[in-house]
């Protein structure tokens, strides 16, 4: 057995417990949104195998560009490759909204946020599985012990939440009648998230800078979540407040 497999099991299991637990808690201790996580699980494999992979390889073949050229790759093709993930991943994460059982849960902006976050969580969990499968299929890093993949654990744990937030933002804005704006916002956030890794792959930034960028985006997403999530508890306390005044 490849050593990444036990770490992938730990990563997916812990991430699911943590983020689905957060979704359950903040959405009103209900499973109606957590159940939607299943709809997002296969989407990463689908978009990578059927869309991003063929487009990246096909575009390179048509343009006569060899893979692995680094900075010698034409700028336009680097931009093309960079945009594949934000453009198509955010699109496929939103596609389950066409299903009646998903749309029924999007009655309010808050419900739309939880629905999008559930689908994004499913995508992030599925992406962790897909990436681990890719490592196993390539036979890479087989000489390392399973605990050497703690970087995989940490990165995937954070990315699951970030995928959830990007899709949540998309659905929340779309619920206001602006689906295109919501989609563009999600694509923009996704591009910012991937920018550090892209610069590292091109050897334009050190590894610590890419990790720092991931940390900055995590803080930004956490602040954004706190700002846009429904404040139901606060609203209920406000409704229960009784004001007294002395009569004359």
N, C-alpha and C positions, 0 to 999 in steps of 0.2 A: 504493500500500500504506500502511495506517495505521502511524504510527511506533511504536505499542505492539507490533506484531507481532514485529519483530526482538528487542525486549527480552523478550517473552514466550517466544520460542524459547530465548534465553539463560537465562532464569529457570528454565524447566522442565528444560532440559538440565543445567544446573549443579546444580540441586536434586536431580535424579534421580541424578546421579553421586555427589554428596556423601552423601545420606542412604541410598541403596541400598548404597553402598559401606560405610557405617557398619553397616547391617543385616547385610551379608555378613560383615563382620569380626567383629562381636560375637556373631553366631549360630553361629560355628564355621566360618567360611569356606565356607559352603555356599549354593547357589543355591535350595534348596528353599523358602525363605521369600521371597526376592527375587522369585521368579516370581509370587507372589500379588499383587504390586503392581498387576498388570494388572487384577485384579478390582475394584479401587477406583477406577480412572480415570473411568468414566462416572457414578459415583454422585452427584457434585456437581451436574452438569447435570440429572440425573433429579430429585433432591430439590428443586432450585430451580424448575425448570419445571413439575413436576407436583404438588408439595406446598406448599412455602413461598410461592411466588408466588400460586397460587390461594387459599390460605388467608388470606394477608395482604390481598389485594384483595377477596376475598369477605367476609371478616370486616368490613372497613371499609364495604363496600356495605350489608351487613345492618344495621350499627349506624348508618349514615348519617354516617360520619366521613370527611371529605375528607383526602387524603394531603398531607403536607408542612405540617402545622399546628404542628410543633415542640412546645413546652411547652403549647400550647393543646389538644393531644391528650389525651383522658381517660387517667388513670393506668392504669386496667385494660387499655386497649388498648395502651399503651406496653409494659406487662409482657407482654401477649400477643405482640406483635411481637418483643420481646427474647428470648422463650423459643422462638420458632420454630426458630432455628438450633440451639441446644443440643439440644432435644428430638428434632427430626427428623433432624438430621445424624448424631448419635450412633447413632440407631436404624438408619439406612440403612447406615452404615459396618459395622454388626455383621451385617447380613443375609446377606452371603456365607458366613457360618458354617453355613448350612443346606446348603451344597454339600458332597458327600462329599470332594472333592479338597481342600477347605479344612479340614474337620473332621479329616481324617487327620493333619494336621500339628500337632494340639493335644494331644499325649499328656501333656505335663507343663506345669507353670506357666510354665516358661521358654519352651517351645514356643508356648504360648498368647500370651505377651507378644510374641514375634517375629511370630506370625501377625497379631495385632491391629495391630502397628506397620506391617506391610507393607500391610494394607488401608487404614490411616490415611494412609500415605504416598501411596498411589494416589489417595485422595480429595483430598489436598492438592494434588497435581500436577494432577489434573483440575479442581480449583477455580481454579487459576491460569489454565488454559486457558479455562475458562468466563468468568471475570471479564474476561480480555482480549477475548474474543469479544463480551461485553456492551458494552465500550467501543467496539469497532469498529462494532457494530450501531447504537450511538447516535450515532456520528460525532463523539464528544466528543474534545477535546484533539488534534485532527488537525493543528493548527498548530504543535505542539511537535516538536522533534527526538527521535529515538528514545532518546538518552541522558538525556533529561529524566525518564524513567520509572525512575530508579534506586530511588526509593521503593517502587515496585511490586516490583522485584527483591528488595530487602532484606526487605520485609514478607512476601512469599510464601515466600522462602527459609526464614524462621523458622517460618512457620505450617505448612509441610509437616511439620517435626519435631514441632510441637505437636499436630497432628492425629494423627500417629503415636503419640505418647505417650498421648493420651486414649483411643484405641481399644485400645492395648496394656494400659492399666490396666483397661479394661472386660473384656477377654478374660482377663487374669490373675486377676482376682477371680472371674469367672464360672467359671473352671476349678476353683476351690475349692468350687463348688456354690452360689454366690451371684450369679446373673446379674442379678437386680434391683438388688442393691447395687452391682455393677460398673457397670451402666447409669447409676444415679443419681450415682455418683462421676464418671463421664465427663461427664455433663450439668453437674454442678457446676463441674468444671474448665473446661468450655467456656464457661459463663456468666461465670466470673471473667475468662477471656481476653477476652471480648467487652465487658466492662463499660466499659473505658476508651474504646473506640470509640463506644459508645452515649452516654456522657456528652459526648463531643466533638461528636457529631452533634446533641445537644440543646443545645449551646453552654453546657454546665455545667462544662466543663473545657477548658483550652487544648490545642492539638495536642501540645505537648511532654509534657504530663501523660499523654496517651494513649500516646505512644511510650514514656514511662518505664514505664507499666504493662505494656506488651508486653515490655520488657526484664526487668522483675521476674519476669514469668511464665516467660520463657525460662530464667532462672537457676533458678527453682523446678522447672521441668520437667527441667532437666539434673541437678539434685541428686536428684530423684525417680528418674530413669533409673538413675543410679549406684547408688541404694539397692536397687532392685527387680530389676535385671538379674542373671541367673545369673552367679556368680563361678566359672566352670569352671576357669580357669587356676589360681586360688588353691586350689580343691579338689584339683586334680591334684597341685599341689606338696605339699599336705598329705599326700596318700596316698603320695607318693614319699619322704617324710621318714623317715629311719632314726634311731632313738634308741639310743645306746650307754650302757652302765653298766658300771662296773668290778666284777668278781666278788670275793668275799671269800676 
